[in-house]
């Protein structure tokens, strides 16, 4: 079903939604920030962005169900289908609502527990970048200014590089002690997966809780670029789990010495 043309259409959709979010934030109109039941923030931008993505996917792929973070938060998920789009219209809402640039638009395709395609658009980061990837097709990046007609192939690096950690959520003392001995970089949102995918970093360990919509699109891009996302058992992170909750995981470029050290940390966490 997925081909490079559809992947490009989905990338264009994410770029358009990213542009809407940037415009909405800069319009001077209130974002109407409030807290959801899980105490995480949501804005009118999150809700409208998810609606735009859901409507577009219903036109592009009417045969595939759509599961969105905000819809689930409103009680809109009774069962997890085997094939579905998993949407996080704004990952990094705190950055978005504070005027930061580390937020992303995320569209991931899950098929039988595997993220087979993903689009991650970071509309304000480094001038605007959109990452796309699909099983059997490859992974790509373009600037939001040039659009998906200018997609360039990306691939993980074979060299050990920086370890990426969440800007807000990593507090594990064991991980902090480990990172003190290695080059690391703090980055918000799902773009961490994509920085590993394009060779700008080598790994992203996550010890604190996430939901599947936080990871699906970026994980798909990383896998398409030759990387992997695994749990403490070394097996690929699975999707469509009850409640869409993730365990601790490691997103990485391959199995070097650093990989085994980080897996050992996951096991102990």
Secondary structure by P-SEA (a helix, b strand, c coil): cccaaaaaaaaaaaaaaaaaaaaaaacccccccccccccccccaaaaaaaaaaaaaaaaacccbbbbbaaaaaaccccccccbbbbbccccaaaaaaacccccbbbbbbbcccccccbbbbccccccbbbbbbbcccccccccccccccbbbbbbbbccccbbbbbccccccaaaaaaaccbbbbbbcccaaaaaaaacccccccccccccccccaaaaaaaaaacccccccccccccccccccccccccccccccaaaaaaaaaaaac
